[in-house]
Amino acid sequence: MKKSTTPKTTASILHVEAKVCLEEQIARRAHELWHQRGHEHGNDLTDWFQAEREIAEWHQKQLKQD
């Protein structure tokens, strides 16, 4: 009998390195999202767009704090 595995979901903490270029920040976050889904393929654009939103929100918050 084949076991079904459910990807473990953990609370996601956004880690942004401000000195890294924006595209690299997004790529790293998209990779984290893919990893959190248990390395499930087929959602790369979804991960990328979510990462873009999260990184953009992070930068907006940083601008408001300055």
mmCIF file as Biopython writes it, N, C-alpha, C and O atoms, coordinates in Angstrom:
data_model
#
loop_
_atom_site.group_PDB
_atom_site.id
_atom_site.type_symbol
_atom_site.label_atom_id
_atom_site.label_alt_id
_atom_site.label_comp_id
_atom_site.label_asym_id
_atom_site.label_entity_id
_atom_site.label_seq_id
_atom_site.pdbx_PDB_ins_code
_atom_site.Cartn_x
_atom_site.Cartn_y
_atom_site.Cartn_z
_atom_site.occupancy
_atom_site.B_iso_or_equiv
_atom_site.auth_seq_id
_atom_site.auth_asym_id
_atom_site.pdbx_PDB_model_num
ATOM 1   N N  . MET A ? 1  ? 0.838  -1.173 0.000   1.0 0.0 1  A 1 
ATOM 2   C CA . MET A ? 1  ? 0.000  0.000  0.000   1.0 0.0 1  A 1 
ATOM 3   C C  . MET A ? 1  ? 0.888  1.243  0.000   1.0 0.0 1  A 1 
ATOM 4   O O  . MET A ? 1  ? 1.848  1.333  0.765   1.0 0.0 1  A 1 
ATOM 5   N N  . LYS A ? 2  ? 0.561  2.179  -0.850  1.0 0.0 2  A 1 
ATOM 6   C CA . LYS A ? 2  ? 1.352  3.394  -0.970  1.0 0.0 2  A 1 
ATOM 7   C C  . LYS A ? 2  ? 0.885  4.430  0.050   1.0 0.0 2  A 1 
ATOM 8   O O  . LYS A ? 2  ? -0.305 4.730  0.151   1.0 0.0 2  A 1 
ATOM 9   N N  . LYS A ? 3  ? 1.835  4.964  0.795   1.0 0.0 3  A 1 
ATOM 10  C CA . LYS A ? 3  ? 1.517  6.006  1.761   1.0 0.0 3  A 1 
ATOM 11  C C  . LYS A ? 3  ? 1.380  7.338  1.046   1.0 0.0 3  A 1 
ATOM 12  O O  . LYS A ? 3  ? 2.172  7.659  0.160   1.0 0.0 3  A 1 
ATOM 13  N N  . SER A ? 4  ? 0.384  8.106  1.428   1.0 0.0 4  A 1 
ATOM 14  C CA . SER A ? 4  ? 0.299  9.456  0.889   1.0 0.0 4  A 1 
ATOM 15  C C  . SER A ? 4  ? 0.974  10.388 1.880   1.0 0.0 4  A 1 
ATOM 16  O O  . SER A ? 4  ? 0.803  10.271 3.093   1.0 0.0 4  A 1 
ATOM 17  N N  . THR A ? 5  ? 1.722  11.290 1.346   1.0 0.0 5  A 1 
ATOM 18  C CA . THR A ? 5  ? 2.422  12.235 2.211   1.0 0.0 5  A 1 
ATOM 19  C C  . THR A ? 5  ? 1.833  13.608 2.010   1.0 0.0 5  A 1 
ATOM 20  O O  . THR A ? 5  ? 1.576  14.035 0.885   1.0 0.0 5  A 1 
ATOM 21  N N  . THR A ? 6  ? 1.626  14.280 3.091   1.0 0.0 6  A 1 
ATOM 22  C CA . THR A ? 6  ? 1.120  15.642 3.054   1.0 0.0 6  A 1 
ATOM 23  C C  . THR A ? 6  ? 2.271  16.562 3.401   1.0 0.0 6  A 1 
ATOM 24  O O  . THR A ? 6  ? 2.939  16.379 4.419   1.0 0.0 6  A 1 
ATOM 25  N N  . PRO A ? 7  ? 2.508  17.574 2.537   1.0 0.0 7  A 1 
ATOM 26  C CA . PRO A ? 7  ? 3.594  18.498 2.839   1.0 0.0 7  A 1 
ATOM 27  C C  . PRO A ? 7  ? 3.362  19.193 4.175   1.0 0.0 7  A 1 
ATOM 28  O O  . PRO A ? 7  ? 2.248  19.611 4.489   1.0 0.0 7  A 1 
ATOM 29  N N  . LYS A ? 8  ? 4.409  19.306 4.935   1.0 0.0 8  A 1 
ATOM 30  C CA . LYS A ? 8  ? 4.326  20.015 6.205   1.0 0.0 8  A 1 
ATOM 31  C C  . LYS A ? 8  ? 4.308  21.505 5.928   1.0 0.0 8  A 1 
ATOM 32  O O  . LYS A ? 8  ? 5.129  22.020 5.169   1.0 0.0 8  A 1 
ATOM 33  N N  . THR A ? 9  ? 3.371  22.184 6.546   1.0 0.0 9  A 1 
ATOM 34  C CA . THR A ? 9  ? 3.330  23.631 6.403   1.0 0.0 9  A 1 
ATOM 35  C C  . THR A ? 9  ? 3.792  24.241 7.710   1.0 0.0 9  A 1 
ATOM 36  O O  . THR A ? 9  ? 3.329  23.863 8.786   1.0 0.0 9  A 1 
ATOM 37  N N  . THR A ? 10 ? 4.683  25.161 7.606   1.0 0.0 10 A 1 
ATOM 38  C CA . THR A ? 10 ? 5.183  25.835 8.790   1.0 0.0 10 A 1 
ATOM 39  C C  . THR A ? 10 ? 4.940  27.320 8.617   1.0 0.0 10 A 1 
ATOM 40  O O  . THR A ? 10 ? 4.807  27.819 7.500   1.0 0.0 10 A 1 
ATOM 41  N N  . ALA A ? 11 ? 4.886  28.000 9.713   1.0 0.0 11 A 1 
ATOM 42  C CA . ALA A ? 11 ? 4.725  29.442 9.646   1.0 0.0 11 A 1 
ATOM 43  C C  . ALA A ? 11 ? 5.920  30.032 8.913   1.0 0.0 11 A 1 
ATOM 44  O O  . ALA A ? 11 ? 7.073  29.731 9.222   1.0 0.0 11 A 1 
ATOM 45  N N  . SER A ? 12 ? 5.627  30.849 7.970   1.0 0.0 12 A 1 
ATOM 46  C CA . SER A ? 12 ? 6.673  31.407 7.137   1.0 0.0 12 A 1 
ATOM 47  C C  . SER A ? 12 ? 7.183  32.720 7.718   1.0 0.0 12 A 1 
ATOM 48  O O  . SER A ? 12 ? 6.405  33.626 8.020   1.0 0.0 12 A 1 
ATOM 49  N N  . ILE A ? 13 ? 8.474  32.807 7.867   1.0 0.0 13 A 1 
ATOM 50  C CA . ILE A ? 13 ? 9.097  34.042 8.337   1.0 0.0 13 A 1 
ATOM 51  C C  . ILE A ? 13 ? 9.890  34.608 7.175   1.0 0.0 13 A 1 
ATOM 52  O O  . ILE A ? 13 ? 10.757 33.940 6.612   1.0 0.0 13 A 1 
ATOM 53  N N  . LEU A ? 14 ? 9.589  35.821 6.831   1.0 0.0 14 A 1 
ATOM 54  C CA . LEU A ? 14 ? 10.236 36.458 5.695   1.0 0.0 14 A 1 
ATOM 55  C C  . LEU A ? 14 ? 11.589 37.019 6.119   1.0 0.0 14 A 1 
ATOM 56  O O  . LEU A ? 14 ? 11.671 37.872 7.003   1.0 0.0 14 A 1 
ATOM 57  N N  . HIS A ? 15 ? 12.637 36.536 5.483   1.0 0.0 15 A 1 
ATOM 58  C CA . HIS A ? 15 ? 13.995 37.021 5.731   1.0 0.0 15 A 1 
ATOM 59  C C  . HIS A ? 15 ? 14.464 37.729 4.467   1.0 0.0 15 A 1 
ATOM 60  O O  . HIS A ? 15 ? 14.647 37.100 3.425   1.0 0.0 15 A 1 
ATOM 61  N N  . VAL A ? 16 ? 14.655 39.032 4.564   1.0 0.0 16 A 1 
ATOM 62  C CA . VAL A ? 16 ? 15.081 39.815 3.399   1.0 0.0 16 A 1 
ATOM 63  C C  . VAL A ? 16 ? 16.442 40.427 3.703   1.0 0.0 16 A 1 
ATOM 64  O O  . VAL A ? 16 ? 16.646 41.057 4.741   1.0 0.0 16 A 1 
ATOM 65  N N  . GLU A ? 17 ? 17.360 40.226 2.777   1.0 0.0 17 A 1 
ATOM 66  C CA . GLU A ? 17 ? 18.670 40.870 2.888   1.0 0.0 17 A 1 
ATOM 67  C C  . GLU A ? 17 ? 18.631 42.114 2.023   1.0 0.0 17 A 1 
ATOM 68  O O  . GLU A ? 17 ? 18.630 42.022 0.795   1.0 0.0 17 A 1 
ATOM 69  N N  . ALA A ? 18 ? 18.598 43.268 2.652   1.0 0.0 18 A 1 
ATOM 70  C CA . ALA A ? 18 ? 18.431 44.529 1.942   1.0 0.0 18 A 1 
ATOM 71  C C  . ALA A ? 18 ? 19.560 44.799 0.951   1.0 0.0 18 A 1 
ATOM 72  O O  . ALA A ? 18 ? 19.359 45.527 -0.021  1.0 0.0 18 A 1 
ATOM 73  N N  . LYS A ? 19 ? 20.735 44.231 1.175   1.0 0.0 19 A 1 
ATOM 74  C CA . LYS A ? 19 ? 21.872 44.498 0.294   1.0 0.0 19 A 1 
ATOM 75  C C  . LYS A ? 19 ? 21.859 43.635 -0.968  1.0 0.0 19 A 1 
ATOM 76  O O  . LYS A ? 19 ? 22.670 43.837 -1.872  1.0 0.0 19 A 1 
ATOM 77  N N  . VAL A ? 20 ? 20.936 42.673 -1.026  1.0 0.0 20 A 1 
ATOM 78  C CA . VAL A ? 20 ? 20.826 41.784 -2.179  1.0 0.0 20 A 1 
ATOM 79  C C  . VAL A ? 20 ? 19.855 42.422 -3.170  1.0 0.0 20 A 1 
ATOM 80  O O  . VAL A ? 20 ? 18.877 43.050 -2.766  1.0 0.0 20 A 1 
ATOM 81  N N  . CYS A ? 21 ? 20.126 42.259 -4.476  1.0 0.0 21 A 1 
ATOM 82  C CA . CYS A ? 21 ? 19.266 42.875 -5.483  1.0 0.0 21 A 1 
ATOM 83  C C  . CYS A ? 21 ? 17.838 42.338 -5.362  1.0 0.0 21 A 1 
ATOM 84  O O  . CYS A ? 21 ? 17.621 41.234 -4.864  1.0 0.0 21 A 1 
ATOM 85  N N  . LEU A ? 22 ? 16.881 43.121 -5.818  1.0 0.0 22 A 1 
ATOM 86  C CA . LEU A ? 22 ? 15.473 42.796 -5.691  1.0 0.0 22 A 1 
ATOM 87  C C  . LEU A ? 22 ? 15.126 41.452 -6.330  1.0 0.0 22 A 1 
ATOM 88  O O  . LEU A ? 22 ? 14.389 40.659 -5.742  1.0 0.0 22 A 1 
ATOM 89  N N  . GLU A ? 23 ? 15.644 41.192 -7.516  1.0 0.0 23 A 1 
ATOM 90  C CA . GLU A ? 23 ? 15.343 39.932 -8.197  1.0 0.0 23 A 1 
ATOM 91  C C  . GLU A ? 23 ? 15.845 38.731 -7.387  1.0 0.0 23 A 1 
ATOM 92  O O  . GLU A ? 23 ? 15.175 37.699 -7.325  1.0 0.0 23 A 1 
ATOM 93  N N  . GLU A ? 24 ? 17.001 38.863 -6.780  1.0 0.0 24 A 1 
ATOM 94  C CA . GLU A ? 24 ? 17.540 37.776 -5.959  1.0 0.0 24 A 1 
ATOM 95  C C  . GLU A ? 24 ? 16.691 37.583 -4.704  1.0 0.0 24 A 1 
ATOM 96  O O  . GLU A ? 24 ? 16.461 36.449 -4.285  1.0 0.0 24 A 1 
ATOM 97  N N  . GLN A ? 25 ? 16.226 38.672 -4.103  1.0 0.0 25 A 1 
ATOM 98  C CA . GLN A ? 25 ? 15.353 38.568 -2.937  1.0 0.0 25 A 1 
ATOM 99  C C  . GLN A ? 25 ? 14.089 37.785 -3.291  1.0 0.0 25 A 1 
ATOM 100 O O  . GLN A ? 25 ? 13.659 36.912 -2.536  1.0 0.0 25 A 1 
ATOM 101 N N  . ILE A ? 26 ? 13.499 38.102 -4.442  1.0 0.0 26 A 1 
ATOM 102 C CA . ILE A ? 26 ? 12.281 37.431 -4.884  1.0 0.0 26 A 1 
ATOM 103 C C  . ILE A ? 26 ? 12.565 35.958 -5.169  1.0 0.0 26 A 1 
ATOM 104 O O  . ILE A ? 26 ? 11.791 35.086 -4.773  1.0 0.0 26 A 1 
ATOM 105 N N  . ALA A ? 27 ? 13.665 35.684 -5.848  1.0 0.0 27 A 1 
ATOM 106 C CA . ALA A ? 27 ? 14.014 34.301 -6.183  1.0 0.0 27 A 1 
ATOM 107 C C  . ALA A ? 27 ? 14.211 33.469 -4.921  1.0 0.0 27 A 1 
ATOM 108 O O  . ALA A ? 27 ? 13.759 32.326 -4.854  1.0 0.0 27 A 1 
ATOM 109 N N  . ARG A ? 28 ? 14.875 34.026 -3.934  1.0 0.0 28 A 1 
ATOM 110 C CA . ARG A ? 28 ? 15.100 33.300 -2.681  1.0 0.0 28 A 1 
ATOM 111 C C  . ARG A ? 28 ? 13.776 33.007 -1.980  1.0 0.0 28 A 1 
ATOM 112 O O  . ARG A ? 28 ? 13.556 31.905 -1.478  1.0 0.0 28 A 1 
ATOM 113 N N  . ARG A ? 29 ? 12.897 34.011 -1.952  1.0 0.0 29 A 1 
ATOM 114 C CA . ARG A ? 29 ? 11.599 33.814 -1.298  1.0 0.0 29 A 1 
ATOM 115 C C  . ARG A ? 29 ? 10.760 32.789 -2.055  1.0 0.0 29 A 1 
ATOM 116 O O  . ARG A ? 29 ? 10.112 31.947 -1.431  1.0 0.0 29 A 1 
ATOM 117 N N  . ALA A ? 30 ? 10.758 32.841 -3.374  1.0 0.0 30 A 1 
ATOM 118 C CA . ALA A ? 30 ? 10.007 31.872 -4.175  1.0 0.0 30 A 1 
ATOM 119 C C  . ALA A ? 30 ? 10.521 30.458 -3.895  1.0 0.0 30 A 1 
ATOM 120 O O  . ALA A ? 30 ? 9.736  29.514 -3.807  1.0 0.0 30 A 1 
ATOM 121 N N  . HIS A ? 31 ? 11.823 30.320 -3.757  1.0 0.0 31 A 1 
ATOM 122 C CA . HIS A ? 31 ? 12.405 29.014 -3.430  1.0 0.0 31 A 1 
ATOM 123 C C  . HIS A ? 31 ? 11.942 28.549 -2.061  1.0 0.0 31 A 1 
ATOM 124 O O  . HIS A ? 31 ? 11.632 27.371 -1.884  1.0 0.0 31 A 1 
ATOM 125 N N  . GLU A ? 32 ? 11.890 29.456 -1.085  1.0 0.0 32 A 1 
ATOM 126 C CA . GLU A ? 32 ? 11.403 29.101 0.250   1.0 0.0 32 A 1 
ATOM 127 C C  . GLU A ? 32 ? 9.956  28.609 0.176   1.0 0.0 32 A 1 
ATOM 128 O O  . GLU A ? 32 ? 9.598  27.628 0.826   1.0 0.0 32 A 1 
ATOM 129 N N  . LEU A ? 33 ? 9.134  29.285 -0.610  1.0 0.0 33 A 1 
ATOM 130 C CA . LEU A ? 33 ? 7.734  28.892 -0.745  1.0 0.0 33 A 1 
ATOM 131 C C  . LEU A ? 33 ? 7.620  27.503 -1.365  1.0 0.0 33 A 1 
ATOM 132 O O  . LEU A ? 33 ? 6.817  26.683 -0.920  1.0 0.0 33 A 1 
ATOM 133 N N  . TRP A ? 34 ? 8.419  27.244 -2.386  1.0 0.0 34 A 1 
ATOM 134 C CA . TRP A ? 34 ? 8.447  25.927 -3.034  1.0 0.0 34 A 1 
ATOM 135 C C  . TRP A ? 34 ? 8.848  24.855 -2.020  1.0 0.0 34 A 1 
ATOM 136 O O  . TRP A ? 34 ? 8.260  23.775 -1.965  1.0 0.0 34 A 1 
ATOM 137 N N  . HIS A ? 35 ? 9.851  25.179 -1.232  1.0 0.0 35 A 1 
ATOM 138 C CA . HIS A ? 35 ? 10.333 24.239 -0.221  1.0 0.0 35 A 1 
ATOM 139 C C  . HIS A ? 35 ? 9.242  23.947 0.816   1.0 0.0 35 A 1 
ATOM 140 O O  . HIS A ? 35 ? 9.062  22.801 1.228   1.0 0.0 35 A 1 
ATOM 141 N N  . GLN A ? 36 ? 8.522  24.982 1.231   1.0 0.0 36 A 1 
ATOM 142 C CA . GLN A ? 36 ? 7.460  24.809 2.225   1.0 0.0 36 A 1 
ATOM 143 C C  . GLN A ? 36 ? 6.330  23.924 1.706   1.0 0.0 36 A 1 
ATOM 144 O O  . GLN A ? 36 ? 5.652  23.267 2.496   1.0 0.0 36 A 1 
ATOM 145 N N  . ARG A ? 37 ? 6.120  23.900 0.406   1.0 0.0 37 A 1 
ATOM 146 C CA . ARG A ? 37 ? 5.083  23.064 -0.183  1.0 0.0 37 A 1 
ATOM 147 C C  . ARG A ? 37 ? 5.573  21.642 -0.432  1.0 0.0 37 A 1 
ATOM 148 O O  . ARG A ? 37 ? 4.887  20.854 -1.083  1.0 0.0 37 A 1 
ATOM 149 N N  . GLY A ? 38 ? 6.726  21.318 0.071   1.0 0.0 38 A 1 
ATOM 150 C CA . GLY A ? 38 ? 7.232  19.961 -0.072  1.0 0.0 38 A 1 
ATOM 151 C C  . GLY A ? 38 ? 7.824  19.685 -1.437  1.0 0.0 38 A 1 
ATOM 152 O O  . GLY A ? 38 ? 7.768  18.555 -1.922  1.0 0.0 38 A 1 
ATOM 153 N N  . HIS A ? 39 ? 8.392  20.705 -2.063  1.0 0.0 39 A 1 
ATOM 154 C CA . HIS A ? 39 ? 9.072  20.587 -3.352  1.0 0.0 39 A 1 
ATOM 155 C C  . HIS A ? 39 ? 8.123  20.166 -4.480  1.0 0.0 39 A 1 
ATOM 156 O O  . HIS A ? 39 ? 8.546  19.525 -5.443  1.0 0.0 39 A 1 
ATOM 157 N N  . GLU A ? 40 ? 6.869  20.521 -4.361  1.0 0.0 40 A 1 
ATOM 158 C CA . GLU A ? 40 ? 5.869  20.191 -5.372  1.0 0.0 40 A 1 
ATOM 159 C C  . GLU A ? 40 ? 6.063  21.091 -6.589  1.0 0.0 40 A 1 
ATOM 160 O O  . GLU A ? 40 ? 6.063  22.316 -6.475  1.0 0.0 40 A 1 
ATOM 161 N N  . HIS A ? 41 ? 6.224  20.474 -7.738  1.0 0.0 41 A 1 
ATOM 162 C CA . HIS A ? 41 ? 6.445  21.230 -8.966  1.0 0.0 41 A 1 
ATOM 163 C C  . HIS A ? 41 ? 5.117  21.668 -9.583  1.0 0.0 41 A 1 
ATOM 164 O O  . HIS A ? 41 ? 4.061  21.110 -9.285  1.0 0.0 41 A 1 
ATOM 165 N N  . GLY A ? 42 ? 5.196  22.684 -10.451 1.0 0.0 42 A 1 
ATOM 166 C CA . GLY A ? 42 ? 4.028  23.122 -11.197 1.0 0.0 42 A 1 
ATOM 167 C C  . GLY A ? 42 ? 3.428  24.433 -10.721 1.0 0.0 42 A 1 
ATOM 168 O O  . GLY A ? 42 ? 2.451  24.911 -11.298 1.0 0.0 42 A 1 
ATOM 169 N N  . ASN A ? 43 ? 3.993  25.017 -9.682  1.0 0.0 43 A 1 
ATOM 170 C CA . ASN A ? 43 ? 3.457  26.269 -9.147  1.0 0.0 43 A 1 
ATOM 171 C C  . ASN A ? 43 ? 4.510  27.372 -9.122  1.0 0.0 43 A 1 
ATOM 172 O O  . ASN A ? 43 ? 4.458  28.265 -8.276  1.0 0.0 43 A 1 
ATOM 173 N N  . ASP A ? 44 ? 5.452  27.311 -10.036 1.0 0.0 44 A 1 
ATOM 174 C CA . ASP A ? 44 ? 6.559  28.261 -9.996  1.0 0.0 44 A 1 
ATOM 175 C C  . ASP A ? 44 ? 6.103  29.705 -10.152 1.0 0.0 44 A 1 
ATOM 176 O O  . ASP A ? 44 ? 6.610  30.585 -9.457  1.0 0.0 44 A 1 
ATOM 177 N N  . LEU A ? 45 ? 5.162  29.965 -11.047 1.0 0.0 45 A 1 
ATOM 178 C CA . LEU A ? 45 ? 4.689  31.342 -11.225 1.0 0.0 45 A 1 
ATOM 179 C C  . LEU A ? 45 ? 3.901  31.818 -10.011 1.0 0.0 45 A 1 
ATOM 180 O O  . LEU A ? 45 ? 4.010  32.978 -9.613  1.0 0.0 45 A 1 
ATOM 181 N N  . THR A ? 46 ? 3.124  30.942 -9.435  1.0 0.0 46 A 1 
ATOM 182 C CA . THR A ? 46 ? 2.383  31.290 -8.224  1.0 0.0 46 A 1 
ATOM 183 C C  . THR A ? 46 ? 3.357  31.665 -7.112  1.0 0.0 46 A 1 
ATOM 184 O O  . THR A ? 46 ? 3.170  32.671 -6.428  1.0 0.0 46 A 1 
ATOM 185 N N  . ASP A ? 47 ? 4.390  30.858 -6.937  1.0 0.0 47 A 1 
ATOM 186 C CA . ASP A ? 47 ? 5.409  31.144 -5.924  1.0 0.0 47 A 1 
ATOM 187 C C  . ASP A ? 47 ? 6.108  32.463 -6.213  1.0 0.0 47 A 1 
ATOM 188 O O  . ASP A ? 47 ? 6.340  33.263 -5.306  1.0 0.0 47 A 1 
ATOM 189 N N  . TRP A ? 48 ? 6.444  32.689 -7.484  1.0 0.0 48 A 1 
ATOM 190 C CA . TRP A ? 48 ? 7.164  33.912 -7.856  1.0 0.0 48 A 1 
ATOM 191 C C  . TRP A ? 48 ? 6.314  35.142 -7.565  1.0 0.0 48 A 1 
ATOM 192 O O  . TRP A ? 48 ? 6.802  36.111 -6.983  1.0 0.0 48 A 1 
ATOM 193 N N  . PHE A ? 49 ? 5.031  35.107 -7.971  1.0 0.0 49 A 1 
ATOM 194 C CA . PHE A ? 49 ? 4.162  36.270 -7.763  1.0 0.0 49 A 1 
ATOM 195 C C  . PHE A ? 49 ? 3.893  36.509 -6.282  1.0 0.0 49 A 1 
ATOM 196 O O  . PHE A ? 49 ? 3.816  37.658 -5.847  1.0 0.0 49 A 1 
ATOM 197 N N  . GLN A ? 50 ? 3.750  35.450 -5.511  1.0 0.0 50 A 1 
ATOM 198 C CA . GLN A ? 50 ? 3.575  35.613 -4.069  1.0 0.0 50 A 1 
ATOM 199 C C  . GLN A ? 50 ? 4.834  36.219 -3.462  1.0 0.0 50 A 1 
ATOM 200 O O  . GLN A ? 50 ? 4.754  37.110 -2.617  1.0 0.0 50 A 1 
ATOM 201 N N  . ALA A ? 51 ? 5.985  35.740 -3.890  1.0 0.0 51 A 1 
ATOM 202 C CA . ALA A ? 51 ? 7.255  36.279 -3.392  1.0 0.0 51 A 1 
ATOM 203 C C  . ALA A ? 51 ? 7.384  37.754 -3.749  1.0 0.0 51 A 1 
ATOM 204 O O  . ALA A ? 51 ? 7.831  38.551 -2.923  1.0 0.0 51 A 1 
ATOM 205 N N  . GLU A ? 52 ? 7.000  38.130 -4.966  1.0 0.0 52 A 1 
ATOM 206 C CA . GLU A ? 52 ? 7.046  39.546 -5.360  1.0 0.0 52 A 1 
ATOM 207 C C  . GLU A ? 52 ? 6.192  40.402 -4.427  1.0 0.0 52 A 1 
ATOM 208 O O  . GLU A ? 52 ? 6.619  41.464 -3.974  1.0 0.0 52 A 1 
ATOM 209 N N  . ARG A ? 53 ? 4.974  39.922 -4.147  1.0 0.0 53 A 1 
ATOM 210 C CA . ARG A ? 53 ? 4.077  40.676 -3.259  1.0 0.0 53 A 1 
ATOM 211 C C  . ARG A ? 53 ? 4.678  40.825 -1.871  1.0 0.0 53 A 1 
ATOM 212 O O  . ARG A ? 53 ? 4.681  41.916 -1.302  1.0 0.0 53 A 1 
ATOM 213 N N  . GLU A ? 54 ? 5.187  39.727 -1.331  1.0 0.0 54 A 1 
ATOM 214 C CA . GLU A ? 54 ? 5.741  39.760 0.023   1.0 0.0 54 A 1 
ATOM 215 C C  . GLU A ? 54 ? 6.959  40.672 0.116   1.0 0.0 54 A 1 
ATOM 216 O O  . GLU A ? 54 ? 7.095  41.437 1.071   1.0 0.0 54 A 1 
ATOM 217 N N  . ILE A ? 55 ? 7.830  40.593 -0.859  1.0 0.0 55 A 1 
ATOM 218 C CA . ILE A ? 55 ? 9.036  41.435 -0.855  1.0 0.0 55 A 1 
ATOM 219 C C  . ILE A ? 55 ? 8.655  42.902 -1.022  1.0 0.0 55 A 1 
ATOM 220 O O  . ILE A ? 55 ? 9.219  43.772 -0.357  1.0 0.0 55 A 1 
ATOM 221 N N  . ALA A ? 56 ? 7.699  43.179 -1.908  1.0 0.0 56 A 1 
ATOM 222 C CA . ALA A ? 56 ? 7.244  44.565 -2.112  1.0 0.0 56 A 1 
ATOM 223 C C  . ALA A ? 56 ? 6.641  45.119 -0.822  1.0 0.0 56 A 1 
ATOM 224 O O  . ALA A ? 56 ? 6.913  46.263 -0.456  1.0 0.0 56 A 1 
ATOM 225 N N  . GLU A ? 57 ? 5.826  44.321 -0.131  1.0 0.0 57 A 1 
ATOM 226 C CA . GLU A ? 57 ? 5.237  44.746 1.138   1.0 0.0 57 A 1 
ATOM 227 C C  . GLU A ? 57 ? 6.319  45.019 2.171   1.0 0.0 57 A 1 
ATOM 228 O O  . GLU A ? 57 ? 6.234  45.989 2.925   1.0 0.0 57 A 1 
ATOM 229 N N  . TRP A ? 58 ? 7.337  44.162 2.207   1.0 0.0 58 A 1 
ATOM 230 C CA . TRP A ? 58 ? 8.430  44.350 3.155   1.0 0.0 58 A 1 
ATOM 231 C C  . TRP A ? 58 ? 9.140  45.681 2.898   1.0 0.0 58 A 1 
ATOM 232 O O  . TRP A ? 58 ? 9.434  46.431 3.829   1.0 0.0 58 A 1 
ATOM 233 N N  . HIS A ? 59 ? 9.407  45.961 1.623   1.0 0.0 59 A 1 
ATOM 234 C CA . HIS A ? 59 ? 10.091 47.211 1.276   1.0 0.0 59 A 1 
ATOM 235 C C  . HIS A ? 59 ? 9.220  48.432 1.597   1.0 0.0 59 A 1 
ATOM 236 O O  . HIS A ? 59 ? 9.731  49.459 2.043   1.0 0.0 59 A 1 
ATOM 237 N N  . GLN A ? 60 ? 7.912  48.320 1.370   1.0 0.0 60 A 1 
ATOM 238 C CA . GLN A ? 60 ? 7.011  49.434 1.714   1.0 0.0 60 A 1 
ATOM 239 C C  . GLN A ? 60 ? 7.050  49.712 3.211   1.0 0.0 60 A 1 
ATOM 240 O O  . GLN A ? 60 ? 7.090  50.870 3.626   1.0 0.0 60 A 1 
ATOM 241 N N  . LYS A ? 61 ? 7.038  48.661 4.022   1.0 0.0 61 A 1 
ATOM 242 C CA . LYS A ? 61 ? 7.108  48.836 5.467   1.0 0.0 61 A 1 
ATOM 243 C C  . LYS A ? 61 ? 8.422  49.492 5.875   1.0 0.0 61 A 1 
ATOM 244 O O  . LYS A ? 61 ? 8.453  50.331 6.775   1.0 0.0 61 A 1 
ATOM 245 N N  . GLN A ? 62 ? 9.502  49.106 5.208   1.0 0.0 62 A 1 
ATOM 246 C CA . GLN A ? 62 ? 10.807 49.692 5.529   1.0 0.0 62 A 1 
ATOM 247 C C  . GLN A ? 62 ? 10.826 51.180 5.201   1.0 0.0 62 A 1 
ATOM 248 O O  . GLN A ? 62 ? 11.390 51.975 5.953   1.0 0.0 62 A 1 
ATOM 249 N N  . LEU A ? 63 ? 10.216 51.558 4.086   1.0 0.0 63 A 1 
ATOM 250 C CA . LEU A ? 63 ? 10.154 52.973 3.708   1.0 0.0 63 A 1 
ATOM 251 C C  . LEU A ? 63 ? 9.360  53.788 4.717   1.0 0.0 63 A 1 
ATOM 252 O O  . LEU A ? 63 ? 9.725  54.922 5.028   1.0 0.0 63 A 1 
ATOM 253 N N  . LYS A ? 64 ? 8.280  53.217 5.226   1.0 0.0 64 A 1 
ATOM 254 C CA . LYS A ? 64 ? 7.444  53.928 6.211   1.0 0.0 64 A 1 
ATOM 255 C C  . LYS A ? 64 ? 8.168  54.084 7.540   1.0 0.0 64 A 1 
ATOM 256 O O  . LYS A ? 64 ? 7.927  55.048 8.268   1.0 0.0 64 A 1 
ATOM 257 N N  . GLN A ? 65 ? 9.050  53.150 7.863   1.0 0.0 65 A 1 
ATOM 258 C CA . GLN A ? 65 ? 9.776  53.208 9.125   1.0 0.0 65 A 1 
ATOM 259 C C  . GLN A ? 65 ? 10.906 54.234 9.077   1.0 0.0 65 A 1 
ATOM 260 O O  . GLN A ? 65 ? 11.302 54.776 10.109  1.0 0.0 65 A 1 
ATOM 261 N N  . ASP A ? 66 ? 11.417 54.493 7.896   1.0 0.0 66 A 1 
ATOM 262 C CA . ASP A ? 66 ? 12.561 55.421 7.757   1.0 0.0 66 A 1 
ATOM 263 C C  . ASP A ? 66 ? 12.158 56.859 7.853   1.0 0.0 66 A 1 
ATOM 264 O O  . ASP A ? 66 ? 13.006 57.746 7.755   1.0 0.0 66 A 1 
#
